[in-house]
Amino acid sequence: MAIEKELLDQLLAGRDPSDVFGKDGLLDDLKKALSERMLNAELDEHLEVERNEGISANRRNGSSKKTVLTGTSKMTLAIPRDRAGTFDPKLIAKYQRRFPDFDDKIISMYARGMTVREIQGHLEEIYGIEVSPDLISAVTDQVLEAVGEWQNRPLELCYPLVFFDAIRVKIRDEGFVRNKAVYVALAVLADGSKEILGLWIEQTEGAKFWLRVMNELKSRGCQDILIAVVDGLKGFPEAITAVFPQTIVQTCIVHLIRHSLEFVSYKDRKPVVPALRAIYRARDAEAGLKALEAFEEGYWGQKYPAISQSWRRNWQHVVPFFAFPEGVRRIIYTTNAIEALNSKLRRAVRSRGHFPGDDAAMKLLYLVLDNAAEQWKRA
Protein backbone atom coordinates (compact mmCIF):
# COMPACT_ATOMS: atom_id res chain seq x y z
CA MET A 1 0.00 0.00 0.00
CA ALA A 2 2.87 2.36 0.80
CA ILE A 3 4.41 1.76 -2.65
CA GLU A 4 1.07 2.39 -4.37
CA LYS A 5 0.61 5.67 -2.42
CA GLU A 6 4.17 6.77 -3.28
CA LEU A 7 3.55 6.04 -6.99
CA LEU A 8 0.28 7.97 -6.89
CA ASP A 9 2.02 10.96 -5.26
CA GLN A 10 4.65 10.90 -8.03
CA LEU A 11 1.98 10.90 -10.73
CA LEU A 12 0.12 13.81 -9.12
CA ALA A 13 3.24 15.85 -8.32
CA GLY A 14 2.99 19.36 -9.76
CA ARG A 15 -0.50 18.77 -11.16
CA ASP A 16 -3.69 20.61 -10.38
CA PRO A 17 -6.05 17.88 -9.04
CA SER A 18 -8.96 19.47 -10.92
CA ASP A 19 -7.14 18.84 -14.24
CA VAL A 20 -6.50 15.14 -13.68
CA PHE A 21 -9.63 14.06 -15.56
CA GLY A 22 -9.67 16.98 -18.05
CA LYS A 23 -8.35 17.20 -21.56
CA ASP A 24 -4.57 16.46 -21.72
CA GLY A 25 -4.75 15.56 -18.03
CA LEU A 26 -3.17 12.67 -16.16
CA LEU A 27 -5.51 10.02 -17.62
CA ASP A 28 -4.74 11.10 -21.18
CA ASP A 29 -1.00 11.05 -20.40
CA LEU A 30 -1.32 7.54 -18.97
CA LYS A 31 -3.29 6.39 -22.01
CA LYS A 32 -0.60 7.80 -24.31
CA ALA A 33 2.25 6.22 -22.32
CA LEU A 34 0.49 2.84 -22.20
CA SER A 35 -0.27 2.92 -25.94
CA GLU A 36 3.34 3.74 -26.84
CA ARG A 37 4.65 1.01 -24.53
CA MET A 38 2.31 -1.53 -26.20
CA LEU A 39 3.46 -0.41 -29.66
CA ASN A 40 7.12 -0.81 -28.68
CA ALA A 41 6.40 -4.24 -27.23
CA GLU A 42 4.70 -5.19 -30.52
CA LEU A 43 7.79 -4.12 -32.49
CA ASP A 44 10.11 -6.05 -30.14
CA GLU A 45 8.01 -9.18 -30.68
CA HIS A 46 7.97 -8.58 -34.47
CA LEU A 47 11.78 -8.28 -34.62
CA GLU A 48 12.19 -11.37 -32.38
CA VAL A 49 9.98 -13.42 -34.73
CA GLU A 50 12.02 -12.29 -37.76
CA ARG A 51 15.31 -13.19 -36.01
CA ASN A 52 13.95 -16.67 -35.25
CA GLU A 53 13.06 -17.00 -38.93
CA GLY A 54 16.61 -16.07 -39.95
CA ILE A 55 15.89 -12.45 -40.89
CA SER A 56 18.53 -10.67 -38.78
CA ALA A 57 19.13 -7.48 -40.82
CA ASN A 58 15.94 -5.75 -39.74
CA ARG A 59 16.08 -3.48 -36.67
CA ARG A 60 14.51 -0.41 -35.11
CA ASN A 61 14.47 2.83 -37.08
CA GLY A 62 13.21 5.57 -34.76
CA SER A 63 9.56 6.61 -34.69
CA SER A 64 7.03 8.79 -36.48
CA LYS A 65 4.26 11.01 -35.11
CA LYS A 66 0.66 10.00 -35.66
CA THR A 67 -2.48 11.71 -34.34
CA VAL A 68 -5.33 9.34 -33.49
CA LEU A 69 -8.81 9.78 -32.06
CA THR A 70 -9.81 7.85 -28.95
CA GLY A 71 -13.22 7.68 -27.33
CA THR A 72 -12.38 10.67 -25.11
CA SER A 73 -9.52 12.65 -26.69
CA LYS A 74 -7.21 13.33 -29.61
CA MET A 75 -3.78 11.83 -28.98
CA THR A 76 -0.40 12.15 -30.74
CA LEU A 77 1.57 8.92 -30.54
CA ALA A 78 5.19 8.10 -31.36
CA ILE A 79 4.78 5.06 -33.63
CA PRO A 80 7.99 2.93 -33.67
CA ARG A 81 9.39 1.95 -37.09
CA ASP A 82 11.64 -0.79 -38.46
CA ARG A 83 14.17 -0.46 -41.29
CA ALA A 84 12.56 -3.11 -43.50
CA GLY A 85 9.10 -1.53 -43.20
CA THR A 86 7.51 -4.90 -42.41
CA PHE A 87 6.10 -3.88 -39.01
CA ASP A 88 2.32 -3.33 -39.00
CA PRO A 89 1.11 -2.71 -35.42
CA LYS A 90 -2.11 -4.35 -34.29
CA LEU A 91 -3.02 -1.69 -31.69
CA ILE A 92 -3.25 1.03 -34.31
CA ALA A 93 -2.73 -0.17 -37.89
CA LYS A 94 -0.77 1.77 -40.54
CA TYR A 95 -3.67 3.67 -42.04
CA GLN A 96 -5.89 3.66 -38.98
CA ARG A 97 -6.64 7.04 -37.41
CA ARG A 98 -9.17 6.04 -34.78
CA PHE A 99 -9.22 3.63 -31.85
CA PRO A 100 -12.17 1.18 -32.02
CA ASP A 101 -13.80 2.75 -28.93
CA PHE A 102 -14.12 6.05 -30.81
CA ASP A 103 -16.27 4.43 -33.51
CA ASP A 104 -18.30 2.61 -30.84
CA LYS A 105 -19.10 5.89 -29.07
CA ILE A 106 -20.27 7.56 -32.30
CA ILE A 107 -22.46 4.59 -33.25
CA SER A 108 -23.91 4.48 -29.72
CA MET A 109 -24.86 8.19 -29.86
CA TYR A 110 -26.29 7.79 -33.36
CA ALA A 111 -28.39 4.83 -32.21
CA ARG A 112 -29.90 6.99 -29.48
CA GLY A 113 -31.29 9.41 -32.04
CA MET A 114 -28.57 12.09 -32.06
CA THR A 115 -28.01 13.73 -35.44
CA VAL A 116 -24.57 14.01 -37.07
CA ARG A 117 -24.32 17.70 -36.07
CA GLU A 118 -25.39 16.91 -32.49
CA ILE A 119 -22.71 14.20 -32.23
CA GLN A 120 -20.13 16.65 -33.59
CA GLY A 121 -21.11 19.27 -31.01
CA HIS A 122 -21.20 16.71 -28.18
CA LEU A 123 -17.68 15.41 -28.92
CA GLU A 124 -16.30 18.95 -29.04
CA GLU A 125 -18.12 20.13 -25.90
CA ILE A 126 -17.48 17.10 -23.68
CA TYR A 127 -14.14 15.79 -24.95
CA GLY A 128 -12.68 18.72 -26.87
CA ILE A 129 -12.43 16.57 -30.02
CA GLU A 130 -13.05 18.30 -33.36
CA VAL A 131 -14.38 15.93 -36.01
CA SER A 132 -16.08 16.63 -39.32
CA PRO A 133 -19.66 15.58 -40.12
CA ASP A 134 -18.22 13.56 -43.02
CA LEU A 135 -16.13 11.47 -40.60
CA ILE A 136 -19.16 10.78 -38.40
CA SER A 137 -21.18 9.75 -41.46
CA ALA A 138 -18.33 7.48 -42.61
CA VAL A 139 -18.25 5.78 -39.19
CA THR A 140 -22.02 5.20 -39.12
CA ASP A 141 -21.97 3.98 -42.74
CA GLN A 142 -19.98 0.97 -41.51
CA VAL A 143 -23.27 -0.22 -40.00
CA LEU A 144 -24.74 -0.79 -43.48
CA GLU A 145 -22.61 -3.91 -43.96
CA ALA A 146 -23.98 -5.32 -40.70
CA VAL A 147 -27.51 -4.39 -41.83
CA GLY A 148 -27.05 -6.38 -45.05
CA GLU A 149 -25.83 -9.45 -43.16
CA TRP A 150 -28.65 -9.16 -40.61
CA GLN A 151 -31.33 -8.73 -43.26
CA ASN A 152 -30.16 -11.88 -45.10
CA ARG A 153 -29.43 -14.14 -42.13
CA PRO A 154 -31.08 -17.60 -42.00
CA LEU A 155 -34.38 -17.88 -40.11
CA GLU A 156 -36.05 -20.59 -38.01
CA LEU A 157 -38.14 -23.20 -39.84
CA CYS A 158 -41.35 -22.14 -38.08
CA TYR A 159 -42.55 -19.19 -36.00
CA PRO A 160 -45.64 -19.56 -33.76
CA LEU A 161 -46.49 -15.85 -33.96
CA VAL A 162 -45.36 -12.93 -36.13
CA PHE A 163 -46.50 -9.32 -35.79
CA PHE A 164 -46.34 -7.09 -38.87
CA ASP A 165 -46.65 -3.32 -38.62
CA ALA A 166 -45.44 -0.10 -40.23
CA ILE A 167 -44.43 3.45 -39.31
CA ARG A 168 -44.09 6.46 -41.61
CA VAL A 169 -40.71 8.16 -42.11
CA LYS A 170 -39.79 11.22 -44.21
CA ILE A 171 -37.01 10.36 -46.68
CA ARG A 172 -35.54 12.44 -49.51
CA ASP A 173 -36.04 10.66 -52.83
CA GLU A 174 -35.27 12.07 -56.29
CA GLY A 175 -35.13 15.63 -54.97
CA PHE A 176 -38.40 15.41 -53.00
CA VAL A 177 -39.08 14.56 -49.37
CA ARG A 178 -41.55 11.67 -49.40
CA ASN A 179 -43.45 9.83 -46.70
CA LYS A 180 -42.23 6.25 -46.86
CA ALA A 181 -43.44 3.29 -44.86
CA VAL A 182 -40.97 1.31 -42.75
CA TYR A 183 -42.25 -2.23 -42.15
CA VAL A 184 -41.12 -4.33 -39.19
CA ALA A 185 -41.68 -8.05 -38.61
CA LEU A 186 -41.47 -9.12 -34.96
CA ALA A 187 -41.59 -12.86 -34.25
CA VAL A 188 -42.31 -14.74 -31.04
CA LEU A 189 -40.38 -18.01 -30.84
CA ALA A 190 -41.54 -21.25 -29.27
CA ASP A 191 -39.78 -20.46 -25.98
CA GLY A 192 -41.52 -17.07 -25.78
CA SER A 193 -38.47 -14.99 -26.72
CA LYS A 194 -38.75 -12.29 -29.39
CA GLU A 195 -36.78 -11.77 -32.59
CA ILE A 196 -36.95 -9.10 -35.27
CA LEU A 197 -37.06 -10.88 -38.63
CA GLY A 198 -36.50 -7.91 -40.87
CA LEU A 199 -36.92 -4.27 -41.80
CA TRP A 200 -38.20 -3.01 -45.14
CA ILE A 201 -38.67 0.49 -46.59
CA GLU A 202 -41.30 1.04 -49.28
CA GLN A 203 -43.11 4.14 -50.56
CA THR A 204 -46.48 2.43 -50.97
CA GLU A 205 -47.89 -0.68 -49.36
CA GLY A 206 -49.69 -3.27 -51.42
CA ALA A 207 -50.07 -6.93 -52.30
CA LYS A 208 -46.99 -7.04 -54.56
CA PHE A 209 -44.73 -5.59 -51.90
CA TRP A 210 -46.03 -7.91 -49.17
CA LEU A 211 -45.72 -10.90 -51.50
CA ARG A 212 -42.05 -10.00 -51.99
CA VAL A 213 -41.56 -9.76 -48.21
CA MET A 214 -43.19 -13.17 -47.63
CA ASN A 215 -41.09 -14.80 -50.36
CA GLU A 216 -37.96 -13.25 -48.83
CA LEU A 217 -38.81 -14.75 -45.44
CA LYS A 218 -39.37 -18.14 -47.07
CA SER A 219 -36.11 -18.00 -49.05
CA ARG A 220 -34.27 -17.33 -45.77
CA GLY A 221 -35.53 -20.61 -44.34
CA CYS A 222 -38.91 -19.88 -42.75
CA GLN A 223 -41.30 -22.60 -43.91
CA ASP A 224 -44.36 -21.78 -41.82
CA ILE A 225 -45.96 -19.11 -39.62
CA LEU A 226 -48.75 -20.33 -37.34
CA ILE A 227 -50.40 -16.95 -36.61
CA ALA A 228 -49.72 -13.60 -38.33
CA VAL A 229 -51.07 -10.49 -36.60
CA VAL A 230 -51.54 -7.50 -38.91
CA ASP A 231 -53.14 -4.07 -38.69
CA GLY A 232 -55.38 -4.33 -41.75
CA LEU A 233 -52.65 -3.61 -44.30
CA LYS A 234 -54.08 -3.70 -47.81
CA GLY A 235 -53.37 -6.95 -49.67
CA PHE A 236 -51.46 -8.43 -46.78
CA PRO A 237 -53.68 -11.42 -45.84
CA GLU A 238 -53.67 -12.57 -49.48
CA ALA A 239 -49.89 -12.24 -49.68
CA ILE A 240 -49.42 -14.33 -46.54
CA THR A 241 -51.72 -17.14 -47.59
CA ALA A 242 -50.15 -17.21 -51.06
CA VAL A 243 -46.76 -18.10 -49.55
CA PHE A 244 -47.84 -19.69 -46.24
CA PRO A 245 -51.26 -21.18 -47.04
CA GLN A 246 -51.86 -22.67 -43.56
CA THR A 247 -51.13 -19.45 -41.65
CA ILE A 248 -53.96 -17.98 -39.54
CA VAL A 249 -54.21 -14.24 -40.27
CA GLN A 250 -55.47 -12.20 -37.31
CA THR A 251 -56.44 -8.53 -37.62
CA CYS A 252 -55.20 -6.40 -34.73
CA ILE A 253 -58.34 -5.61 -32.72
CA VAL A 254 -56.81 -2.43 -31.28
CA HIS A 255 -56.18 -1.08 -34.80
CA LEU A 256 -59.75 -2.00 -35.74
CA ILE A 257 -61.08 -0.08 -32.72
CA ARG A 258 -58.94 2.95 -33.61
CA HIS A 259 -60.25 2.80 -37.16
CA SER A 260 -63.82 2.59 -35.83
CA LEU A 261 -63.30 5.70 -33.70
CA GLU A 262 -62.31 7.67 -36.81
CA PHE A 263 -66.03 7.65 -37.71
CA VAL A 264 -67.03 8.92 -34.24
CA SER A 265 -67.17 12.52 -33.01
CA TYR A 266 -64.70 13.25 -30.22
CA LYS A 267 -67.35 13.63 -27.48
CA ASP A 268 -68.86 10.20 -28.31
CA ARG A 269 -65.63 8.21 -28.33
CA LYS A 270 -65.58 7.40 -24.61
CA PRO A 271 -68.98 5.60 -24.53
CA VAL A 272 -68.46 3.88 -27.92
CA VAL A 273 -65.35 1.95 -26.78
CA PRO A 274 -67.13 -0.14 -24.08
CA ALA A 275 -69.90 -0.88 -26.56
CA LEU A 276 -67.29 -2.35 -28.93
CA ARG A 277 -65.62 -4.25 -26.08
CA ALA A 278 -68.60 -6.60 -25.86
CA ILE A 279 -67.76 -7.85 -29.37
CA TYR A 280 -64.11 -8.86 -28.91
CA ARG A 281 -64.55 -9.95 -25.28
CA ALA A 282 -67.28 -12.43 -26.27
CA ARG A 283 -67.00 -16.11 -25.26
CA ASP A 284 -66.61 -17.41 -28.81
CA ALA A 285 -67.06 -16.41 -32.47
CA GLU A 286 -70.79 -17.05 -32.43
CA ALA A 287 -71.30 -14.89 -29.33
CA GLY A 288 -69.06 -12.24 -30.89
CA LEU A 289 -71.23 -12.12 -34.02
CA LYS A 290 -74.35 -11.74 -31.88
CA ALA A 291 -72.67 -8.89 -29.98
CA LEU A 292 -71.82 -7.22 -33.30
CA GLU A 293 -75.47 -7.54 -34.42
CA ALA A 294 -76.60 -6.09 -31.09
CA PHE A 295 -74.21 -3.15 -31.52
CA GLU A 296 -75.42 -2.69 -35.10
CA GLU A 297 -79.06 -2.44 -33.96
CA GLY A 298 -78.25 -0.31 -30.92
CA TYR A 299 -77.96 3.45 -30.50
CA TRP A 300 -74.29 3.76 -31.47
CA GLY A 301 -74.57 1.34 -34.38
CA GLN A 302 -77.50 3.34 -35.78
CA LYS A 303 -75.71 6.65 -35.27
CA TYR A 304 -72.41 5.42 -36.77
CA PRO A 305 -73.27 2.60 -39.25
CA ALA A 306 -69.77 2.75 -40.79
CA ILE A 307 -68.38 1.08 -37.65
CA SER A 308 -70.30 -2.19 -38.00
CA GLN A 309 -69.65 -2.16 -41.76
CA SER A 310 -65.91 -1.97 -41.04
CA TRP A 311 -66.08 -4.88 -38.58
CA ARG A 312 -68.10 -7.01 -41.02
CA ARG A 313 -65.61 -6.38 -43.83
CA ASN A 314 -62.81 -7.64 -41.57
CA TRP A 315 -64.81 -10.32 -39.75
CA GLN A 316 -63.04 -13.32 -41.30
CA HIS A 317 -59.77 -11.97 -39.85
CA VAL A 318 -61.33 -10.95 -36.52
CA VAL A 319 -62.73 -14.34 -35.51
CA PRO A 320 -59.54 -16.51 -35.50
CA PHE A 321 -58.48 -15.42 -32.01
CA PHE A 322 -61.80 -16.64 -30.54
CA ALA A 323 -60.53 -20.22 -31.02
CA PHE A 324 -57.77 -19.71 -28.44
CA PRO A 325 -57.88 -19.58 -24.63
CA GLU A 326 -57.89 -16.23 -22.82
CA GLY A 327 -54.14 -16.22 -22.17
CA VAL A 328 -53.34 -16.57 -25.87
CA ARG A 329 -56.05 -14.09 -26.88
CA ARG A 330 -54.42 -11.35 -24.82
CA ILE A 331 -51.19 -11.83 -26.78
CA ILE A 332 -52.60 -11.97 -30.31
CA TYR A 333 -55.58 -9.62 -30.29
CA THR A 334 -53.29 -6.58 -30.40
CA THR A 335 -49.97 -5.58 -31.95
CA ASN A 336 -48.94 -3.85 -28.70
CA ALA A 337 -45.69 -5.84 -28.69
CA ILE A 338 -44.62 -4.23 -31.94
CA GLU A 339 -46.23 -0.87 -31.05
CA ALA A 340 -43.75 -0.57 -28.16
CA LEU A 341 -40.97 -1.16 -30.67
CA ASN A 342 -42.42 1.41 -33.05
CA SER A 343 -42.49 4.02 -30.29
CA LYS A 344 -38.71 3.65 -29.93
CA LEU A 345 -38.31 4.06 -33.69
CA ARG A 346 -40.52 7.17 -33.71
CA ARG A 347 -38.54 8.78 -30.90
CA ALA A 348 -35.32 8.21 -32.83
CA VAL A 349 -36.62 9.72 -36.10
CA ARG A 350 -38.57 12.61 -34.53
CA SER A 351 -35.55 14.93 -34.29
CA ARG A 352 -34.38 14.12 -37.81
CA GLY A 353 -37.02 16.02 -39.81
CA HIS A 354 -36.17 13.84 -42.80
CA PHE A 355 -33.43 11.45 -43.91
CA PRO A 356 -31.20 12.11 -46.94
CA GLY A 357 -31.86 8.61 -48.31
CA ASP A 358 -33.07 5.09 -47.60
CA ASP A 359 -29.63 3.97 -46.35
CA ALA A 360 -29.51 6.74 -43.74
CA ALA A 361 -32.94 5.73 -42.45
CA MET A 362 -32.10 2.03 -42.53
CA LYS A 363 -28.87 2.30 -40.51
CA LEU A 364 -30.51 4.38 -37.75
CA LEU A 365 -33.58 2.14 -37.48
CA TYR A 366 -31.40 -0.98 -37.43
CA LEU A 367 -29.33 0.42 -34.56
CA VAL A 368 -32.48 1.32 -32.61
CA LEU A 369 -33.89 -2.18 -33.12
CA ASP A 370 -30.56 -3.75 -32.17
CA ASN A 371 -30.49 -1.76 -28.91
CA ALA A 372 -34.11 -2.70 -28.19
CA ALA A 373 -33.39 -6.41 -28.77
CA GLU A 374 -30.50 -6.30 -26.27
CA GLN A 375 -32.90 -5.04 -23.59
CA TRP A 376 -35.33 -7.96 -24.01
CA LYS A 377 -34.72 -9.98 -20.88
CA ARG A 378 -38.07 -11.68 -20.29
CA ALA A 379 -39.79 -14.21 -22.55
C-alpha distance (Angstrom), angle and dihedral (degrees) to the residues before:
residue distance angle dihedral
M1 . . .
A2 3.81 . .
I3 3.83 90.8 .
E4 3.82 91.5 49.1
K5 3.84 91.1 50.1
E6 3.83 91.1 48.1
L7 3.82 90.8 50.5
L8 3.80 90.9 48.6
D9 3.82 91.0 50.4
Q10 3.83 89.5 51.7
L11 3.80 91.7 51.4
L12 3.81 92.5 48.9
A13 3.82 95.5 42.9
G14 3.80 111.2 125.7
R15 3.81 93.2 1.5
D16 3.76 128.6 120.2
P17 3.85 104.3 -121.1
S18 3.81 90.1 -140.3
D19 3.84 89.8 61.5
V20 3.80 96.4 52.3
F21 3.81 93.6 94.3
G22 3.83 96.6 31.4
K23 3.76 130.5 96.0
D24 3.85 111.9 -58.2
G25 3.81 87.8 6.0
L26 3.78 129.8 136.9
L27 3.82 95.1 -72.2
D28 3.80 92.1 53.1
D29 3.82 90.1 48.2
L30 3.80 90.5 50.9
K31 3.80 91.3 48.1
K32 3.82 90.1 51.2
A33 3.82 93.3 47.1
L34 3.81 92.3 47.4
S35 3.82 92.5 47.9
E36 3.81 92.7 50.2
R37 3.81 91.6 47.3
M38 3.84 90.0 51.7
L39 3.81 90.8 49.0
N40 3.80 91.6 50.8
A41 3.80 90.6 48.0
E42 3.82 88.9 51.5
L43 3.81 90.9 52.8
D44 3.82 91.8 47.7
E45 3.80 89.6 52.8
H46 3.84 91.0 46.4
L47 3.82 92.4 52.4
E48 3.83 91.0 45.3
V49 3.82 90.8 53.6
E50 3.82 91.0 49.8
R51 3.83 91.5 49.6
N52 3.81 90.1 51.7
E53 3.80 88.3 51.4
G54 3.81 91.0 52.7
I55 3.81 97.0 -101.6
S56 3.82 100.1 127.1
A57 3.83 101.7 152.8
N58 3.80 95.5 76.3
R59 3.82 118.0 91.8
R60 3.79 142.8 150.5
N61 3.79 118.8 -56.0
G62 3.80 107.5 -172.1
S63 3.80 121.7 -95.3
S64 3.79 142.3 -82.4
K65 3.80 130.6 -138.9
K66 3.78 118.9 -110.9
T67 3.81 127.9 176.0
V68 3.81 114.5 -145.8
L69 3.79 134.4 177.9
T70 3.79 119.6 -124.5
G71 3.78 127.8 -173.8
T72 3.82 90.9 -90.7
S73 3.82 109.2 21.0
K74 3.79 150.5 9.7
M75 3.80 110.5 -102.2
T76 3.82 133.5 -169.6
L77 3.79 111.4 -146.7
A78 3.80 131.9 -168.5
I79 3.81 101.3 -129.1
P80 3.86 111.0 -157.2
R81 3.82 117.1 -129.9
D82 3.80 136.3 -157.1
R83 3.81 126.7 -145.1
A84 3.81 95.3 -120.6
G85 3.81 92.8 50.7
T86 3.81 91.8 -132.2
F87 3.82 95.7 121.1
D88 3.82 114.0 105.8
P89 3.83 109.9 173.5
K90 3.79 118.6 -138.5
L91 3.83 96.0 -152.1
I92 3.78 92.6 61.6
A93 3.81 114.6 3.5
K94 3.82 124.1 -140.3
Y95 3.78 97.8 -92.5
Q96 3.78 97.4 26.3
R97 3.80 116.6 115.1
R98 3.78 100.6 173.9
F99 3.79 135.7 57.0
P100 3.84 112.6 -125.8
D101 3.83 91.8 -112.6
F102 3.81 89.6 62.0
D103 3.82 91.5 59.8
D104 3.81 90.5 44.4
K105 3.81 91.6 54.8
I106 3.82 92.7 50.3
I107 3.81 92.5 48.0
S108 3.82 90.7 47.3
M109 3.83 91.8 52.7
Y110 3.80 91.5 45.2
A111 3.81 90.8 50.9
R112 3.80 89.6 55.1
G113 3.79 91.1 60.1
M114 3.82 101.0 -96.5
T115 3.81 114.3 146.6
V116 3.81 123.1 -127.9
R117 3.83 91.0 -102.8
E118 3.82 91.6 48.0
I119 3.82 90.9 51.7
Q120 3.81 89.7 48.9
G121 3.81 91.4 51.5
H122 3.82 92.6 44.4
L123 3.82 93.7 52.6
E124 3.79 91.4 48.6
E125 3.82 95.1 45.1
I126 3.81 98.9 43.5
Y127 3.81 103.0 30.1
G128 3.80 103.9 18.1
I129 3.82 90.4 -122.6
E130 3.81 117.2 145.0
V131 3.80 112.7 -152.4
S132 3.79 130.7 163.6
P133 3.82 123.7 -116.9
D134 3.82 87.2 -120.6
L135 3.82 90.9 60.2
I136 3.81 91.7 50.0
S137 3.81 90.4 49.3
A138 3.82 90.3 48.8
V139 3.81 90.7 52.4
T140 3.81 93.7 49.1
D141 3.82 91.1 45.0
Q142 3.81 87.4 67.1
V143 3.80 85.6 73.0
L144 3.82 91.0 68.0
E145 3.81 91.3 73.7
A146 3.81 89.5 54.2
V147 3.82 89.3 47.3
G148 3.81 90.9 54.9
E149 3.81 92.2 50.2
W150 3.81 91.9 45.9
Q151 3.80 93.6 48.0
N152 3.83 91.4 52.1
R153 3.80 99.9 40.2
P154 3.83 118.7 126.3
L155 3.81 117.0 -93.5
E156 3.82 134.8 -146.5
L157 3.82 117.5 -86.4
C158 3.82 92.7 -117.2
Y159 3.80 137.2 14.4
P160 3.83 120.0 -160.9
L161 3.81 93.4 -152.6
V162 3.81 135.0 13.2
F163 3.81 125.8 -177.8
F164 3.80 118.0 -154.8
D165 3.79 121.6 -165.7
A166 3.80 142.1 146.9
I167 3.80 140.8 -143.4
R168 3.81 128.2 -163.6
V169 3.81 120.7 -116.6
K170 3.83 129.8 -178.7
I171 3.82 110.5 -124.2
R172 3.81 129.7 172.9
D173 3.80 109.9 -119.7
E174 3.82 126.3 172.9
G175 3.79 92.2 -16.9
F176 3.82 95.5 -48.0
V177 3.79 131.4 94.1
R178 3.79 106.2 -124.7
N179 3.79 133.7 -174.3
K180 3.79 105.5 -117.7
A181 3.77 128.0 -176.0
V182 3.80 119.6 -123.2
Y183 3.81 110.7 -156.4
V184 3.80 122.4 -156.3
A185 3.81 128.0 -168.1
L186 3.81 114.3 -157.7
A187 3.81 116.9 -173.0
V188 3.78 130.7 -162.6
L189 3.80 111.9 -147.6
A190 3.79 127.0 -145.3
D191 3.82 92.1 -95.7
G192 3.82 91.1 53.1
S193 3.80 96.1 -105.6
K194 3.81 120.2 131.9
E195 3.79 130.6 -124.4
I196 3.79 132.0 -179.1
L197 3.80 107.1 -131.5
G198 3.77 98.8 -168.9
L199 3.78 152.7 -35.5
W200 3.79 124.9 -127.3
I201 3.82 132.9 -177.2
E202 3.80 119.2 -153.6
Q203 3.81 133.1 160.0
T204 3.80 95.3 -140.8
E205 3.77 130.9 22.3
G206 3.76 120.8 -134.7
A207 3.78 147.2 131.3
K208 3.83 94.7 -78.2
F209 3.78 93.1 53.0
W210 3.81 93.9 46.7
L211 3.80 90.7 46.6
R212 3.81 88.3 55.7
V213 3.81 90.7 49.9
M214 3.82 92.3 49.9
N215 3.81 92.1 48.3
E216 3.81 89.7 49.2
L217 3.81 90.8 53.6
K218 3.81 90.1 49.2
S219 3.81 93.6 47.9
R220 3.81 88.4 53.5
G221 3.80 90.7 59.2
C222 3.80 106.6 -87.7
Q223 3.80 107.1 133.3
D224 3.79 100.5 173.5
I225 3.81 144.1 14.2
L226 3.80 115.5 -161.5
I227 3.82 98.5 -161.3
A228 3.83 127.7 10.5
V229 3.81 116.7 -165.8
V230 3.80 114.3 -157.8
D231 3.79 136.6 170.4
G232 3.80 97.9 -126.6
L233 3.81 96.0 -79.3
K234 3.79 110.2 179.6
G235 3.81 113.8 -100.6
F236 3.77 93.2 -0.2
P237 3.85 101.6 115.7
E238 3.82 89.8 51.5
A239 3.80 91.6 48.9
I240 3.81 91.8 51.3
T241 3.79 95.9 48.5
A242 3.81 91.0 45.8
V243 3.82 90.6 61.5
F244 3.83 100.9 23.8
P245 3.82 103.6 29.4
Q246 3.83 95.8 178.8
T247 3.81 95.6 51.7
I248 3.82 117.5 118.3
V249 3.81 108.8 -132.8
Q250 3.80 113.6 -149.9
T251 3.81 122.7 -170.1
C252 3.79 113.4 -137.3
I253 3.81 104.3 -107.7
V254 3.81 92.4 -154.7
H255 3.81 90.8 56.7
L256 3.80 89.3 48.0
I257 3.82 90.6 52.5
R258 3.81 91.1 48.7
H259 3.79 89.7 50.0
S260 3.82 89.7 49.4
L261 3.81 91.3 52.9
E262 3.81 90.0 56.2
F263 3.82 86.4 74.5
V264 3.82 92.4 50.5
S265 3.81 128.1 84.8
Y266 3.80 113.3 -115.8
K267 3.83 95.5 -110.1
D268 3.84 91.6 53.7
R269 3.79 97.8 49.2
K270 3.80 96.9 87.4
P271 3.85 96.2 58.4
V272 3.84 94.1 38.7
V273 3.83 94.1 61.2
P274 3.85 96.0 63.2
A275 3.79 89.1 46.2
L276 3.82 89.0 57.2
R277 3.80 91.6 44.5
A278 3.80 90.5 70.5
I279 3.83 88.5 64.6
Y280 3.82 100.7 54.3
R281 3.82 94.6 32.9
A282 3.82 91.2 57.0
R283 3.82 120.4 126.0
D284 3.80 95.1 -113.8
A285 3.82 142.5 -15.4
E286 3.79 93.5 -80.5
A287 3.81 92.5 51.7
G288 3.80 88.9 45.4
L289 3.80 91.5 55.1
K290 3.80 90.5 49.8
A291 3.82 89.6 50.5
L292 3.81 89.4 51.1
E293 3.82 90.4 51.1
A294 3.80 89.9 48.5
F295 3.81 90.4 51.0
E296 3.81 90.0 47.1
E297 3.82 91.8 54.4
G298 3.80 94.1 40.9
Y299 3.79 131.3 88.2
W300 3.81 97.2 -87.2
G301 3.79 94.2 42.4
Q302 3.81 90.4 52.6
K303 3.81 92.5 46.1
Y304 3.83 94.2 46.1
P305 3.85 107.1 26.8
A306 3.83 91.3 165.8
I307 3.82 89.2 73.1
S308 3.80 96.7 62.6
Q309 3.82 89.9 40.8
S310 3.81 89.0 56.2
W311 3.82 92.3 49.6
R312 3.81 92.2 48.0
R313 3.81 91.8 50.7
N314 3.81 89.4 54.4
W315 3.81 97.4 34.9
Q316 3.81 96.6 110.6
H317 3.83 88.1 58.9
V318 3.82 94.2 41.0
V319 3.80 98.3 56.9
P320 3.86 101.5 58.0
F321 3.80 94.2 82.5
F322 3.83 91.1 57.3
A323 3.83 87.8 73.2
F324 3.82 91.8 65.7
P325 3.82 131.2 75.7
E326 3.80 120.2 -99.3
G327 3.81 94.6 -96.7
V328 3.80 92.4 56.7
R329 3.80 92.8 41.6
R330 3.79 91.2 59.5
I331 3.81 89.6 56.7
I332 3.80 99.7 45.7
Y333 3.80 105.3 33.9
T334 3.80 91.4 76.1
T335 3.80 138.5 35.3
N336 3.83 90.5 -137.8
A337 3.80 89.7 127.4
I338 3.78 91.1 62.4
E339 3.83 93.0 35.1
A340 3.82 88.4 64.4
L341 3.79 88.0 53.0
N342 3.80 91.6 48.0
S343 3.81 91.0 53.0
K344 3.82 88.9 59.6
L345 3.80 90.0 49.7
R346 3.82 91.8 49.0
R347 3.80 92.3 50.8
A348 3.80 90.3 52.3
V349 3.82 95.0 49.9
R350 3.83 97.0 39.4
S351 3.81 94.6 84.5
R352 3.80 93.2 45.2
G353 3.81 99.7 72.9
H354 3.79 88.4 -159.9
F355 3.80 138.9 -14.8
P356 3.82 123.1 -116.2
G357 3.82 91.4 -130.4
D358 3.79 147.3 -17.7
D359 3.83 92.6 -85.5
A360 3.81 92.3 55.7
A361 3.80 90.5 51.6
M362 3.80 93.1 44.1
K363 3.81 96.1 52.2
L364 3.82 93.3 49.4
L365 3.80 94.5 46.1
Y366 3.81 91.3 46.7
L367 3.81 91.0 53.0
V368 3.82 91.3 48.7
L369 3.81 91.1 50.0
D370 3.80 91.3 46.2
N371 3.82 90.8 52.9
A372 3.81 90.9 47.0
A373 3.81 92.0 50.7
E374 3.83 90.9 52.9
Q375 3.82 89.6 57.0
W376 3.82 94.0 54.9
K377 3.78 102.3 107.4
R378 3.80 103.1 151.5
A379 3.81 127.2 63.3
